[in-house]
Amino acid sequence: MGPEIIRTKNFVRDAADLILQAARQSLAQRGEFRIALSGGNTPRAVYSEVAQARKISWQDVLFTFGDERCVPPDDEQSNFRMAKETLFDPAGIPDESILRLRGEIDPETAAREYEARLDALALKRGEEIYRHDLILLGLGEDGHTASLFPETAALAETERRVVSNFVPKFNSWRLTFTFPLINQARHVCFLLNASKHVELIESVLRGETQYPAARVAPMPGQVTWILGQAA
């Protein structure tokens, strides 16, 4: 089954509705909701909208991060900081519901630490690998998603779930989920401004695998693209 593509002029509302619907469904079915957040500017308003939701049992939600820059959590480039300002603090989400990638420590140590925490949670559920109910992703101008950039080592990873990945174009390290973890999700949702990189989006949707985002294909789950359009 191919991806669901939602082209909308009500991007923030539709994206927030998808997240909240997934949360309510997972909480009703399994008593918990596992969501991985993406960074960048596109999700900011979406997270602020989600933070206004009522009747969500946040203590039964576990927030993870698909990637993180190797910076302290209060750095303006931190994905965690953005989520804290737009979602965690406004919604009053308890610390116990947030699993942060520690970008301020040695990258390989941080990646292995995060992977071990996810593995421990999976073990409690009798899973071979941690399964997210929803992973939110973006798309960069080079076709990267999370911090899976073209021509970087993480693209070839077949076993590790979380790795440190050196990105030559930025001359810096990133922490990122790998395809083995992403492709175990029940649902993956790309959140994009459709007015940017129109041709790239179409290439990824055609499955042109030189673009890392095109390799997102959760076998046990579904993929949705929410493409915001000008009003």
N, C-alpha and C positions, 0 to 999 in steps of 0.2 A: 504494500500500500504506500502511495506517495505521500509527501508532506501535505498538511493542510495549510493553505495560504490565505491569510486574512488581510485584505487591503482596506484600510480604514482611515477616515478623517477624524476619528475619535480615539486616537492611538492610546492615550494615557488611560482612559476609562476602559477600553477593551482589554488592554494588557493587564490592568489591575483586576478586572473581572475574571480573566483566565486564571490568574494566580489564586484568587480567593476561592474560585470554584474548585480548583485542584486541591486547595487546602481543606475545604469542607468535605470533599469526597474522600480524601485520604484519612482524615480524622474520623469520619464515620465508618470507614471500612477497616482501618488498621489501628486506630487510636493514636496515630502520630502523623506528622507531615514533615517530610525531608525535602528541603529546597536549597539549591545552590544558587547564589546570587552572582550576577555579572557586574563589572565595573563600568567606567566610562561615564559620559554625560547623558546618554540616551535614557537609562533607567531612572534617573533622579526623580523626575516628576511621577513616574510610576510608583516608586517606593513611597513617595509622600502620599499618594492616593491610597495605597494599601494600608498605610499607617492609620488612616481614618476609619478603617473597618471596625465594626463592633461584633461581638459574639464570636470572636475567634479565640480559642484557648491557646494563647501563645506559649504557655509552658509545655504544650505538647507538640510544638513546632521546633525543628532543629535546622538552624541556618548554617550553611557552609558557603565556601567561596570557590568558584571555578578557577580563579587564579588570583595572584597578588603580586604587586611590585615589591621589591626587596627594600622597603623603607619602613620606618617606625609607624605605629598605628595612628599617630597624630599628624603625620605628614600629609600635605595637601594632595599628594599623588596616591595615597592609600585607598584601595577599594573598601577596606573596612571603615575608614573614617567617613567616606561618602555614605555608606549604608547606615552607619551610626547616626549621622546628622539627619538623614532623610527618613529613616524607618525605625531603627532600634530605639532611639531616645523618644521620638514623638509618640510611638505606640506603647512605650513602657515595657519593652520586651526584656524578660529576665536574662541575666548573664548566662545562666545555665542553658539557654536555648541557642547560644551563639558559639560556633566553633571557628575561631579565627586562625588564619594562616599567619605565622609569626615572621613577618617580613624583615624584622630587625635583627634576626640572628643568622648564623651561617646558613646559606640556602639549602645545601644538601641535608643538614640536620633538620631544618624546618620542614622540608618535604617528607622526610622519613617519619618525623614525629606526627605529622598530619595523617599520613598513610596509616600509621599504627593505630591512631585513634579511630579512624574510619573502619579499619579491620576489626577492632575490638567491638565496635557497635554492630557490625555485620554478624560477628560471632554470636552475639546475644540473640539475634533473630534467626540464627541457623542458616545464614547466607554465606555463600562462598565469597561474595564480593558485595560491598555496600551498594544498595540500590536507592538512588534518589527518586522521589516521587515527581520532582520537577527540577530541571536544570535550565537556568536562564543563560543565554549566550548572546554575544554581539558579533559583529563582523567588521574587521578592519579593511582598510583600502587595499591591502595586499592579500586579502582572503584569509587572514588568520582569525581564529576564534579562541576564547580563553587566552592563554599565552602559548598557543601552538602556532608558531610562526613558520612560514615557508623556509625550507632548508635548515631547520634546527633539529637537534638530536632527539627532542621529545617526540617528533613525528614517527620515529621508528620504534618507539617503546611498545612492547607487546605484553608485558607482565606487570610492571609497576603501575600503580594507580595515581600516584602524585609524584611529580619530579621537580627538580630544579632545572631550569632551561636557560642556557645562555643565548641572548638575542643580539647578534652582531650589529644590527641596524641601530640599536640603542646603546651598544657596548655595556650591557647590563644583564643581570640575572633576573629571572622571573620564577615564580612558583606556579605550577599549573596542574590541573587534572589532565590525564591522558585519555586517549581514545578507549582503552579497556574499561575505564571507569565511566566516562561519558556515555558510552554505548550500552551500558547496563541500565540506564535510567528508564523509568516508566514513561516519562514524557520529557522532551526537550523543546524549548521555545526560544527562537531567535527574536529579539526585539530590535527593530531597525527603522531608521528614517529612510523611507523609500526614495526620497528625492536625491539621495547620495548614492553614488556607485551603482547606478541602475544596471549597467551591463555586467558588472561583477556579480550582482545578485542573481541575474539570470544564468550566468555561467555556473555559479555554485548550485543553483537549483537543477541544472542539467547534469550535475554530478561530475564536473571537471575537477579531477582529484589533485591537480597541481595547486588548487586552493584548499588549504587544510579544512575549512568549514564544510567542504563537500564530503568529507569523510565521516561526518557525524551521521550515524545511521543506527540508532538503538534497535537491535533486533527484537527485543521483547516489548518495545514501546512505540510511541508515536512522536512525530516531529511537527511542530507548528511554527509558521513564520507570521509574525504580526508586523506588517509593513505600513508605517505611518505615512499618510499622504497629506498634502496641503489642503486646508479647508476651503 
